[in-house]
């Protein structure tokens, strides 16, 4: 069984935070990064968000694709 990962890139940081489920990513964005609901929805629906909706850019990539 191949493990699927979701990498979250925050701003200019080249080192992603790695998660196993999208729910965990969204919870992290709400609680740790304190993003507003609009920004969290953008990541969930579009895979990314950037200013002015969020204070910096956030993007998710799924592995393996």
N, C-alpha and C positions, 0 to 999 in steps of 0.2 A: 504494500500500500504506500503510495506516494503522499507525503505530507505537503499540504498546500499552505503557503505563507502569504501574508499581506504585509508589505513594507510600507511604513508611513514616513515620508520625508517631510521635515519641518524646516522651512526657510532655506538658508544656504548650507545647512548641516549636511555633509555628504554621507553620514552614517544613519541609516534608517532605524526606526524602532520597529521591531518585528512582532506580529500578532498572528493568531491562528484563526480568528473569526472577525468579521466586520463589526459585529456587535461590540466586541472588545475595543476595537479601534475607536468607534463612536463614543463609547463610555470614557476612554482615555481623553479624547478631545474635549468632552464636556467637563470632566472633573479635574484633569491635570492642566490642560492647556486653557481651560475656561473659555472655550469658544461659544459664541451666541448660537442659539438654535438654528438660525439662518445659515451660518457657516457649516455647522454639523450636517444639515440637510444637503448642502452643496457637495460636501465630500461623499456622502452616502449616494447621492444621485449621479454626480458627474465625475467623481474620483479626484476632485481637486477644488481648492478654494484659494483666493488671493485677496489682497487689499483691494478695495476698502471694506469688504465683508468681514475679513479677518485681519489681524494686525500683521501677519506675515503669511507667506504661501505655505499650503499643505497639500500633499499629493500622495495617493496610494497606488501601489503596484502589486499585482498578484503573481506569485510564483508557485509552482511552475505555471506558465500561461496556457 
